[in-house]
Amino acid sequence: MTIVRLIHSAAALVCLMSAATAGPCQHEIDRMQPLVDAVLEAAAGSGPAAAESLAARLHREPTPDSIAAAEKKLGEISSGTIAAAMTRAREADRSGNQSACEQALAEVQRLIGP
């Protein structure tokens, strides 16, 4: 029984610590991430295919910029742009800048649509 209490106490402590370290818009980030994941997953499976580039034929790994450029060329949602905005939101949240976090999340919402 003592071990069970110890485990419960440790779990409660972890929950309190994570809540104490959460930034001003962590809740909004947590709410937005599944929406982003769902939109990108749907877009990845339904988008048009493009011809393989010379760099791809030479077995070079794509860069985030080259992926974003290809997606833009095909008229797809840019996963790189969305990821960059989510990163800005997380960085602003960690630094306690709620305004910058909200602006980044607004950009994400604009990019993924309603």
Secondary structure, DSSP 8 states (H G I E B T S, - for coil): -HHHHHHHHHHHHHHHHHHHH--TTHHHHHHHHHHHHHHHHHHHHHS------HHHHTT----HHHHHHHHHHHT---HHHHHHHHHHHHHHHHTT-HHHHHHHHHHHHHHH--
